[in-house]
Amino acid sequence: MSNAFVDTTVLTDALLKSGPKADAARSALTRYETTLLPVYAIKEFKAGPLRYFRWLHNKCVLSKSFAAVLTALHAIARGPQRYLTATAIEGMQLFAAQLIAVTPANLGSKYGPDANLDYVMSDRLRLSIRAQIDLAWEERREITSEIVDELECYIEAAPYVNKRGFIELTPTKCEPVGECVLAQKLKANPDALKKLHAAVPNSGRAEDQKRAQVLKDLYRIPKQPLTHEKCKALGDAVFAFFCPVGSVILTTNARDHKPLAEALGKSVDTPSESPACTK
Amino acid sequence: MSATPVIPIDRDRLQDSYRVVPPEPPTNIESGASTWTRKQPESVGRKILWEELYPVDEVADPKVIAAQRLLAEAIKAFESAFKEADEDVVAADDYVQSAQPLLAELFACRSVGEGFAAIINALSISLVNQHGEPISKKQIGLIARSLRELKSQLFLSYDSGLRLLREFKKSGLRIYPEVLQNLDLQHE
């Protein structure tokens, strides 16, 4: 296969991560003659991973305290992602310890509140997140050879900092005038929608149930508009549907993509982390 | 459409003070249009030092003065490291290490500007992310050049700061805290 249709997970690894995951994503992109990035992936990237970064950035702006940021992370660590969040909290503590180790002790008396270590660490985190969001956004259309499936109803506006210092990501939703451009194309191929619907695993996961329902509605009630929520629920099915014949879907989430892609005679590939650089 | 007023131009007199430069790249403005840039007298070519523009006794903000002093020290450290990089890696790394507390102190002066803060922060974090491994000569050179640029334009805009951050990334410096890799990035 010489063409890859890139999904949001690979875009995220290439843009927001460093180390083995970023290396694997970028190296996977070089395996193909042509790499195609649908604008739907950019939309998902902004509404998903960037939203999390924005939350943490704005927490730093509001609290001006690293301790308060850690407390906020602890508070959300009770959810289903608690393992990942616990790892993040440990990482935060290590990050602070490493920087404190190279910081002279007497700075507070010389520079006042700007040198307060709790504030310094939160401000370092704020600046890092802001830079990461801005650079990721700048590079989003540069990591693949082509951008495909433009969404006329989606305004791809850059993240910005408002007058209170908070990062804003709006708009993250499409604003279609009339029928959504994706919906038109999807509804034009009810056979593919039926195959995708049949391929959604009966896993009991809310994500799969929603996806199945939206796919069914699209071919059974085509007059019903595809709302933002429904479009979001389609997720991986959009990649299976729009991946051109002869291309593979490049994703880190092969488990979810594979049944959908195979239902339409398409295949899935994943970036592989080199064992030498895997921690 | 209203007629555009025509101002008579004495070309000989004008060309004494201005030189004509063809627009590049071509624009869709009327054909034959040219941009006019002022011919600079020789004295303008000389680089004006920061100290001449802002004499120490006239700068009110002590953080600006401290930032200038600390930047000068950090530049010296990285330039020394660059000189040693081929011959004595340990000496070069020693100079780089000596700049780490300076960068930490420079971060306390971050109210100078967001471009300044972004660069100093990225450099401090890059050095911490080395975990003791020396940075390359190319990276040392890039840091020295960037700090010189920052010293000559202390109030660098955030966007110009981002341009330098991009260069740091390209050179292989890991400018973000490693902890950001462990954040939950699963998209919904």
Boltz contact constraints between the chains, C-beta under 6 A:
constraints:
  - contact:
      token1: [A, 8]
      token2: [B, 187]
      max_distance: 6.0
  - contact:
      token1: [A, 12]
      token2: [B, 185]
      max_distance: 6.0
  - contact:
      token1: [A, 17]
      token2: [B, 181]
      max_distance: 6.0
  - contact:
      token1: [A, 18]
      token2: [B, 174]
      max_distance: 6.0
  - contact:
      token1: [A, 44]
      token2: [B, 187]
      max_distance: 6.0
  - contact:
      token1: [A, 48]
      token2: [B, 187]
      max_distance: 6.0
  - contact:
      token1: [A, 48]
      token2: [B, 188]
      max_distance: 6.0
  - contact:
      token1: [A, 49]
      token2: [B, 185]
      max_distance: 6.0
  - contact:
      token1: [A, 49]
      token2: [B, 187]
      max_distance: 6.0
  - contact:
      token1: [A, 81]
      token2: [B, 184]
      max_distance: 6.0
  - contact:
      token1: [A, 84]
      token2: [B, 184]
      max_distance: 6.0
  - contact:
      token1: [A, 87]
      token2: [B, 182]
      max_distance: 6.0
  - contact:
      token1: [A, 88]
      token2: [B, 182]
      max_distance: 6.0
  - contact:
      token1: [A, 88]
      token2: [B, 183]
      max_distance: 6.0
  - contact:
      token1: [A, 91]
      token2: [B, 179]
      max_distance: 6.0
  - contact:
      token1: [A, 91]
      token2: [B, 182]
      max_distance: 6.0
  - contact:
      token1: [A, 92]
      token2: [B, 179]
      max_distance: 6.0
  - contact:
      token1: [A, 95]
      token2: [B, 177]
      max_distance: 6.0
  - contact:
      token1: [A, 95]
      token2: [B, 179]
      max_distance: 6.0
  - contact:
      token1: [A, 98]
      token2: [B, 128]
      max_distance: 6.0
  - contact:
      token1: [A, 102]
      token2: [B, 100]
      max_distance: 6.0
  - contact:
      token1: [A, 102]
      token2: [B, 101]
      max_distance: 6.0
  - contact:
      token1: [A, 102]
      token2: [B, 104]
      max_distance: 6.0
  - contact:
      token1: [A, 103]
      token2: [B, 104]
      max_distance: 6.0
  - contact:
      token1: [A, 104]
      token2: [B, 101]
      max_distance: 6.0
  - contact:
      token1: [A, 107]
      token2: [B, 108]
      max_distance: 6.0
  - contact:
      token1: [A, 111]
      token2: [B, 108]
      max_distance: 6.0
  - contact:
      token1: [A, 114]
      token2: [B, 108]
      max_distance: 6.0
  - contact:
      token1: [A, 114]
      token2: [B, 111]
      max_distance: 6.0
  - contact:
      token1: [A, 115]
      token2: [B, 108]
      max_distance: 6.0
  - contact:
      token1: [A, 124]
      token2: [B, 121]
      max_distance: 6.0
  - contact:
      token1: [A, 127]
      token2: [B, 117]
      max_distance: 6.0
  - contact:
      token1: [A, 127]
      token2: [B, 118]
      max_distance: 6.0
  - contact:
      token1: [A, 127]
      token2: [B, 121]
      max_distance: 6.0
  - contact:
      token1: [A, 128]
      token2: [B, 176]
      max_distance: 6.0
  - contact:
      token1: [A, 128]
      token2: [B, 177]
      max_distance: 6.0
  - contact:
      token1: [A, 131]
      token2: [B, 118]
      max_distance: 6.0
  - contact:
      token1: [A, 131]
      token2: [B, 165]
      max_distance: 6.0
  - contact:
      token1: [A, 132]
      token2: [B, 176]
      max_distance: 6.0
  - contact:
      token1: [A, 134]
      token2: [B, 162]
      max_distance: 6.0
